[in-house]
Amino acid sequence: MIAVLGLVVGVVAGLLVRPEIPAVMEQYLPIAVVAALDAVFGGLRAMLDGIFDDKVFVVSFLCNVVVAALIVFLGDELGVGAQLSTGVVVVLGIRIFSNAAAIRRHVFRA
Amino acid sequence: MSDEQERPEHRLRRELPAEVPASEPEYGGAPEPKESAEPQVTGRQRLWAGLWPPRLSRAQLIVAVLLFGLGFGLAVQVASNSDSGNVLRGARQEDLVRILDELDDRTQRLEDEKQGLEKQREELQSSSDQAAEARKQTEEKERQLGILAGTVAAQGPGITMTIEDPKGAVKADMLLNAIQELRAAGAEAIQVDQVRVVASSYLSDTDKGVTIDGNKINTPYRFKVIGKPQDLEPALNIPGGVVQTLEKEQATVTVDRADKIVVDALRQAKQPDYARSSAR
């Protein structure tokens, strides 16, 4: 419950504050958000499976964000930033979908 | 798949260990002890247990912090993305260069198109100007010719000449002399009584009096003449001129200058039967 509250508060704060994103961060934020979403869905699935571990969640969350940003950064340096970030989004999207399928099976039993 | 097949049995058994949720708060811990409790607790129950009642555990707090960060980033990204003005902010350098090139191309194309259209507009305008100018000149010419031909009314400075002829001594040739004299002095439009005098006008004596173009005119003969008054009046009054000749015949002649003479007697335009314009 508190976790959900945290999410809601974060969205509201983001909408209210509307901070200027530093130019350096601009390209990494969307990918980082998608990576974090993947981690959140994974965590939710783990919780429904009963194998949720906060330490694992924290590490996977941060790792996802950092790795995603790193891949984009590397892609930018190599000159294939657009393609690579597309690839990252695709992979994360697939993972999110498979996690969502597992969650759905738990919640709706279908 | 295997879950679904097992579920019916679980559901029946689920009722028995009702006290299991008591140990539930630590389901977030190591997976090892969970395996034994797994059959009794479904995912849905775990979800509800996690949502309500709210518990202030370390796991919940940490997850809340991370989710706060996620929500914040999500909202910021969505907000900055939905700002239409900032569409280009996140774009890469090569994209920006491409967009710039495209814009340049487009500008060039539009510029060309604009030039073409402007040229066309200029042409149309000048041609319509020319047409208007030609029409104006034609109208002007028509008016001038109309005054000469007597098909339009005319007004302007000039003189009036009244010839009183109680004895009936004034003949057509004398009036013709007067008209010739006026023409020579620069008269531009002449009207005698209600008859317009034009190039083809003729005067003749009949037993009833003088006629112009077959229309009888009565004494006193009133001439309305448009022209330069300073030229017309002396032309009539010169010694041995029209006035003296007429007065010799006992006629009374009065000549008045006027700033505005209106010659409004008209004559039908006549299409020539044989003569055709040879100009052009």
Interface residues (C-beta under 8 A of the other chain):
Chain A: M1 I2 A3 V4 L5 G6 L7 V8 V9 G10 V11 V12 A13 G14 L15 V17 R18 P19 I21 E26 Q27 L29 P30 A32 V33 A36 L37 V40 G43 M47 L48 D49 G50 I51 F52 D53 D54 F57 V58 F61 D76 G81 A82 I103 R105 H106 V107 R109
Chain B: D3 E4 R7 Y27 G28 G29 A30 P31 K34 A37 E38 V41 T42 G43 R44 R46 L47 G50 L51 W52 P53 P54 R55 L56 R58 A59 Q60 L61 I62 V63 A64 V65 L66 L67 F68 G69 L70 G71 F72 G73 L74 A75 V76 Q77 A79 S80 N81 R89 G90 R92 E94 D95
